[in-house]
Amino acid sequence: MLDAIRKLGRRSLAVVAELGRIAGFGLGLLRAALAPPLRPGRVVQEIFDVGVLSLVIICISGAAVGMVLGLQGYNTLIRFGAEESLGAVVGLSLVRELGPVLTGLLVTGRAGSAMAAEIASMVATEQLDGLRMMSVNPVHLVAMPKAVAMTLVMPLLSALFTVCGIFGGYVAGVSILGVDAGTYYSSLENAVDFSDDVSCSLLKAFIFGIIVGLIATYRGYTSAPTSAGVSASTTGTVVVASVTILISDYFITALWGV
Amino acid sequence: MLRDVCLRFGRREVFRGLDASFERGTISMVLGGSGSGKSTLLRLIGGLIRPDSGSILVAGQEVARCSSRTLQGVRQKLGMMFQGGALLDSLSIYDNLALPLRERAHLREPEVAEQVSRQLAAVGLEDTEKLLPGQLSGGMIKRAALARALIASPEILLCDEPFSGLDPVTVYRIEALLVALNRSQGMTLVVASHHIPSTLRMGDRLLMLFDGRGISGTPAELFACDDERVREFLHEGVAAVPSRPLAAGGAS
């Protein structure tokens, strides 16, 4: 019994220590983002890697999710004779919840894991030590542009996911199931409020961007300098960032009503 | 200067009370078997790892327990060539060499280009500026890494296995370059190497690592040393390879 309590205590302390290290790393990233040089060229390159190269997966996934929502929403609403509300159901589901959350999960899997793997392989091949020996701060040169790009790109990709989803819902509801196009758009327009729903959706995606950027760069930066370390940092990023997105989504929704 | 340095990786004791000094303006060669701690010693001097105990003075600064700001200042006097090169694989060879000049010296681009070309020519890599590290052979990567370590004109150069994987002509060329830098600019060199002929040609002093401690002296002193491990290591190393004296000096 005492051993179990000791073990629990040790694990709790380890978790708190790890959270402290992540917070310290996050502060380092923030300092690096505010300190000159701002490295716009590297940030733009990272935005391309994270954003542009994720466009296809975001568009296809968004459209597919929207079509499923359209189909399921129609089949449910028609039971109550409320199929004219399909636009509102699809729009609100995507804007308030599915857009930011699914974008966060997809970007974590595609770009977050790649980000962690890239930094971890730099650790394994002593590239970060090489920078340190040149008095170049690796957080400033390598990690900061990636984290900033992730934070900036996530709201944009989330918005794109939502738009593609609404289009997918339109295809399923209007083109396939015969809901009136005007009804679909008017219910969507009436239900979705820009200042409340859309801006909060973007805020949520922005927070998820910070989470994924921080976790991916931290896991890569602190990985063991071995190929197993690269692999562990990659899978660790996907697991930890995905779970953190889902948990923080609940708290953001519950506390702020976003 | 290292005094009573102890370092442990988990259960493995790498150094137990290591004392060593590398005099300013000399070429010191660090020898030892695989896993004896040669690379670790260079990383300790560079402040990349901290010892469990003991003192490490580099350019008059204690690096074993200093702040990161102090360490950054010390590293401006250091250059380090890593065993695997440690070149940034997403940047071209030109950008790799230009990086310290842009980041630290804030030179204008024409000056950067001039210095990069000069340094690449010195290591015989004139036509590689646009290539990525992944497009070079192992030996070429080592030479590019050496060029990057030298480009900011450090006072102290740490080289980790600079001759492994190089052909004999390139070995001789690199030796001559390092010796010339030492003789003409007074650059202090600390070189970890398995290459006994080069070690004996270049080294003013040798440090041999055995069992977490060091045995140091001039090449002649170590050849005359009674320690069986030292004798075995040195005599086995030179048995088959005749050494060739360097134009710029060094033991032969």
Chai-1 contact restraints between the chains, C-beta under 6 A:
chainA,res_idxA,chainB,res_idxB,connection_type,confidence,min_distance_angstrom,max_distance_angstrom,comment,restraint_id
A,T125,B,G84,contact,1.0,0.0,6.0,A-B,restraint_1
A,E126,B,F82,contact,1.0,0.0,6.0,A-B,restraint_2
A,E126,B,G84,contact,1.0,0.0,6.0,A-B,restraint_3
A,E126,B,A86,contact,1.0,0.0,6.0,A-B,restraint_4
A,Q127,B,A86,contact,1.0,0.0,6.0,A-B,restraint_5
A,Q127,B,L88,contact,1.0,0.0,6.0,A-B,restraint_6
A,D129,B,L48,contact,1.0,0.0,6.0,A-B,restraint_7
A,G130,B,F82,contact,1.0,0.0,6.0,A-B,restraint_8
A,G130,B,A86,contact,1.0,0.0,6.0,A-B,restraint_9
A,M133,B,G46,contact,1.0,0.0,6.0,A-B,restraint_10
A,M133,B,R75,contact,1.0,0.0,6.0,A-B,restraint_11
A,M133,B,M80,contact,1.0,0.0,6.0,A-B,restraint_12
A,M134,B,P100,contact,1.0,0.0,6.0,A-B,restraint_13
A,S135,B,Q72,contact,1.0,0.0,6.0,A-B,restraint_14
A,S135,B,R75,contact,1.0,0.0,6.0,A-B,restraint_15
A,S135,B,Q76,contact,1.0,0.0,6.0,A-B,restraint_16
A,S135,B,R104,contact,1.0,0.0,6.0,A-B,restraint_17
A,V136,B,E103,contact,1.0,0.0,6.0,A-B,restraint_18
